[in-house]
Amino acid sequence: MRFQRTPNLASIVIGAYNASRHIEETLDSLIHQTYPHIEIIVVNDGSTDDTDRVIQKWVKKHRNHPVIRENRFVYHPLPYNVGFSGAFTTGYFLARGEFIATQAADDISHPERIEKQVRFLQGNTNFCLCGTALAWFEDGNFDKQYVLDFVKYGYENIAGIYMSGGHCVCHGTLMMRGSLFDLLGGLERYPRGLETVSEDMYFITRYVLQGYSVENLPEILYYYRRYPEQRTQQ
């Protein structure tokens, strides 16, 4: 039996590993989205810090918010650390929405991010994945932002970049149709011989090679936090 997705619902998946310092601010940016039809899914990837306690405290604080009250917040702690691709793919399997968005546990989404991505995919049925422009900021200094210019636009341009081994869509900004995940699956470890390729780059490349169109919205709707301990700085 084919999985029945909830129409118009946007499932936002967060993979969290030792994210106690920033997860509350990240969740605050999602609970205040202008698009009301969301569910938030947090996969705690075997954290060894206070991530669990911070999340539980946050849920209690927002217990009267519709997302919490209507059981549209899913918290799934894993018994041990499975890594970036495993944590996010677990979250994708838990997602019920017509649309699935990703979110890093230490970044911030613009309040209109989900609304604008949903509207784009609803109005452009030939596209299956959608990212956005983004800016980065140093931890503790959100007011001073810098545009990340690796993001590119135009589906033919984007497809050409991925087919030639490049990368131009930030995984944290990504939204895809849930039906596409049901068809092709989620993040996975890259094949032997591609150790220099990141899981998120390989993930988007697989979809592009299957002929699915990707676009980036030109508005800055996502804010990438930089600090020495983060995964991408290691």
N, C-alpha and C positions, 0 to 999 in steps of 0.2 A: 504494500500500500504506500502510495506516495505521501510524503510529509506535507501536511496542510499548513501553510504559512499564514500568519495573521495580516490581512491587508492593511496597508498604510503604516504598520508598526515598524519603527526603526530600532533595531537591537544594537546597542553600543557595547563592544567587547573590550575589556581591559585585561591585559596580562600583567600581573603585579608580582614582582620579586623584590623583597626588601625595600618596599616603597613607602615606609612609614612616614618619611619626612615630607612627602609631597602628595600622597594619595588623597588626602582630605581636600586640598585645593583643586585637584583634578576632578573629583566627584562633584564639588560645588559648581564647577564650570558646566557640568552635564545636567545637574538637577535644575539649572536655570536656563535651559534651552528654550527658545521660543516655540519650537515644534513640540506639541504636547504628547504625541503618540510615540513615546519611547519606552524601552526597557533598558536597564543597565545591568551588564553581566560582568562581574569581577571574578577572575580566576586567580586565586592566590597560589603562586607557583612554589610552594614549599618554603616560604619566607622564614628566615631565622631571626628577624628583628620583630618589632612591634606592629607589623602590618595588620595582623589579625585584630589586635586590640583597637587600633585606630579605626578600622572599618566598622567594627561592631559599635564603637562609640558614635561614629558618624550616622549609622543607621538609626540608632536610638534617638539621636538629636533630631533627625528628619522623619520620625515615625509618622507624622501627620501629613507629610507630603504625598500627593497622589501616587507617585512612583513607588513609594514604600507601602502605603496603605492598600494599594490595589495589586500587590504582589508582582510588581514590575521591576523589582530589584532582585537579582539572582547572585548569591555569593557561593562560590564553589572552591573551597580550599583543597589543594592537592596534598597527598601525604608526603611527597618529596619533590624536589626540583626536577622538572622535566625539560626545562629550557624554553626559549622564546617561541619556537614554532609549535611545540606541544601545548603550551599554555593557551596560545591564541586559538589554535585549532579546536581545543576542548571548548573554549568559549563559543566558537562558531557553531559547534554541534548543539550547544544549549540554546542558541538564538532561535526565537520563534518568528521574527519579523520578516516582512516582505523585503526589507532592506537590512543589511548588516554593515555597521560602521566599526572602525577600529580606533583605539585611543591608547596612547602610551600612558602609563601610570604616573608619570612625572610631568606631563605636558598639560596645556590648557586649550580648550576649544572656545572659539568665539560663540556668544549666545545664539547667533543665527546660523551657525555652521550646519547643523542637522537639517533645519528647515530648508536651506538653500540647496543642499545636496539632494534631498528628497524631491524637491520641486524640479531640479534639473533632470533627474532620472525619470520622473513621471512625465515630463514634457519632451523627453528625448529617448524614445523607446529603443532606438538603435544603439544606445550606449548601455553598457553593463557595469562599468566601474567608473568611479568619479573621485578624484582627489581635489585638493585646493592649493592655492598659494599659501605660504607660511612665512613667519618671521621667527627669529630666535632671540633669546634674552639670557643674560647671565643670571644664575640663581640668586634671588634676592633683589633683583633690579628689573622688575617687569616693565617699568615705564620707559626703559631704554631698549628699543628693539631694532633688529637688523633684518632686512629681507634676505631670505635664502634664494639665490638665483639659479639653483640647479633645476628647479621645476620648469617644465616646458609645456607648450600648449599646441592643440591641434592633433586630432587622433592619428593622422598619417605621420606627422612628425614624431609623436610619442611612440608609435609602433616601430618606426624606423630606428629610433634610439635603442629600444629593447632588442630588436632583432640583430643589431650590430654590437650588442654586449653592453649597452649603456643603461643608465638608471635616471629617471626624472619624475617619479611620483613618490611622495613621502608616504610610507606605510601608515603612519599615525593619522593621516588625513583621509584615508581611503574609505569609501562606501561602495558596496557592491550589492547587486540583487541577490537575495537569498536563494533564488532558483539556480543561480550560477554556481554558488557554493555546493548546492545539492548535486549538481551535475559534475563538477570538476574537483571538488574538495578544497582544502585550505592550504595552509603553510606546511611545508615538509622540508626535511633536510635535503640539501642539494646532492646531486649524484657524485660519485667518486670522480675526481679529476676537476671538480669545480669548487675547490675549497676556498677560493678567493671571492666567490659569489655569495652575497648575503641571502638569507632565506626570503626576505621580503622582495628583493630584486628577482629572484628565481620564481617566486609566486606570481608576480605580475607578468613576467616573461612567458610562463606557461599559458596564461590566459590570452596574451597577445598572439602567441603562435597558433592558438586554436581559432583565431579570427575574431575575437571579441574586442570591441572598441572601448578605449579608455580616454577620458578627458580630465584636465585639471581646470577647476574654476579659477579665474584670475584674481578673485578677492582673497585677501589674507584672512582666513577663518580658523587658523591654527597657530599656536605659539609653542615653539620648541625650547625647552629649558636646557641650558648647558651647565654642567658641573663636572668636576674631575672623576667622580665615582660612577657616572652613568655608563651603561652598557656600550654605547656607540663611541665612547672615548677610550675604551680599553684596547 
